[in-house]
């Protein structure tokens, strides 16, 4: 189950968010886990980043693993203003940037990180695998 809480004034397509996470979970072999996506502004993400990571700055995405429950994977917190800014800087859509951050956050919840070079390569490889799956169009037999 995917729960989405939008604490911003920006419109975000909940179905699109859910589709990204469902497909990414399928690719990673994750079954029936609860994930919460919280969309926030810059002040809130700065405060969370300071409190939990000791970094007093705005970031694009934070992931918080669940405390125990087998059914819960955790929370992905995304800064919507940062999504907009990064999409513009990279010359692509808000939806594409949001997808990138959702996948990145999900992989963090699954225990992947990018602290060491070998970890960066592994995480980037998984991200590419998920993005390939997301970009595939369903065949007619898959739709019915």
C-alpha positions in Angstrom: 0.0 0.0 0.0 1.2 3.5 -0.9 0.1 6.4 1.1 0.7 9.9 -0.2 0.5 13.1 1.9 1.0 16.3 0.1 1.9 19.1 2.5 2.5 21.6 -0.3 0.2 23.8 -2.5 1.6 22.0 -5.6 -0.5 19.6 -7.5 1.1 16.1 -7.8 -0.5 13.2 -9.6 -1.0 10.5 -6.9 -1.6 7.8 -9.5 1.7 8.6 -11.2 3.6 8.4 -7.9 1.9 5.1 -7.0 2.6 3.6 -10.5 6.3 4.5 -10.2 6.7 2.9 -6.8 4.7 -0.2 -7.7 6.7 -0.8 -10.9 10.0 -0.2 -9.0 9.0 -2.6 -6.3 8.2 -5.2 -8.9 11.6 -4.8 -10.5 13.2 -5.2 -7.1 11.1 -8.2 -6.1 9.4 -6.4 -3.1 6.0 -7.7 -2.3 3.2 -6.0 -0.3 5.0 -3.4 1.7 3.6 -0.1 3.0 5.4 3.0 1.8 4.5 6.6 2.7 5.4 9.4 0.4 5.4 12.9 2.1 5.7 15.9 -0.2 7.0 18.9 1.7 8.5 22.4 1.2 12.0 23.6 1.8 11.6 24.5 5.5 10.3 21.2 6.5 12.9 19.2 4.7 15.7 21.4 6.0 14.4 20.8 9.6 14.3 17.0 9.0 17.7 17.0 7.4 19.1 18.9 10.4 17.4 16.8 13.0 18.2 13.3 11.5 21.4 13.9 9.5 22.9 16.9 11.2 22.9 18.8 7.9 21.3 22.3 8.1 20.4 22.6 4.4 17.6 21.8 2.0 17.9 18.5 0.2 15.7 16.8 -2.4 14.8 13.5 -0.8 15.1 11.8 2.6 14.2 8.2 3.4 13.2 6.9 6.8 13.1 3.1 7.3 10.2 1.6 9.3 10.8 0.7 12.9 10.2 -3.0 12.8 6.8 -3.8 11.2 7.2 -6.5 8.5 4.6 -4.8 6.4 6.1 -1.4 6.4 9.1 -0.3 4.3 9.2 3.3 5.5 8.7 6.9 4.4 10.1 8.8 1.5 10.1 12.6 2.0 10.5 14.7 -1.1 10.9 18.5 -1.3 8.6 19.7 -4.1 10.3 23.1 -4.7 13.6 21.2 -5.1 12.0 18.8 -7.6 10.9 21.8 -9.7 14.3 23.5 -9.5 16.2 20.4 -10.4 13.9 19.6 -13.3 14.4 23.0 -14.7 18.2 22.8 -14.2 18.4 19.4 -15.9 16.0 20.4 -18.7 13.4 17.8 -18.1 9.9 17.5 -16.7 8.7 17.7 -13.1 7.3 14.2 -13.5 10.7 12.8 -14.6 12.6 14.4 -11.7 9.9 13.2 -9.2 10.3 9.7 -10.7 14.1 9.9 -10.2 13.7 10.9 -6.6 11.0 8.3 -5.8 13.2 5.5 -7.1 16.2 6.9 -5.3 14.3 7.1 -2.0 12.8 3.6 -2.4 16.3 2.1 -2.9 17.5 3.8 0.2 14.5 2.3 2.1 15.7 -1.1 0.8 19.1 -0.6 2.3 21.1 0.7 -0.7 23.3 3.8 -0.3 25.9 5.8 -2.2 28.6 6.3 0.5 31.3 4.3 -1.2 32.2 4.1 -4.9 31.1 0.5 -5.2 27.8 1.3 -3.6 27.3 4.2 -6.0 27.8 1.9 -8.9 25.4 -0.7 -7.5 22.7 1.9 -6.7 23.0 3.6 -10.1 22.8 0.2 -11.8 19.6 -0.6 -10.0 18.2 2.9 -10.8 18.9 2.3 -14.5 17.2 -1.1 -14.4 14.1 0.4 -12.8 14.0 3.3 -15.3 14.2 0.9 -18.2 11.3 -1.0 -16.8 9.3 2.2 -16.2 10.0 3.4 -19.8 8.7 0.2 -21.4 5.2 0.5 -22.9 2.9 -2.4 -22.0 2.2 -4.8 -24.8 -1.4 -5.4 -25.8 -1.4 -8.8 -24.0 -0.3 -7.1 -20.8 -3.3 -4.8 -20.8 -6.1 -7.3 -20.9 
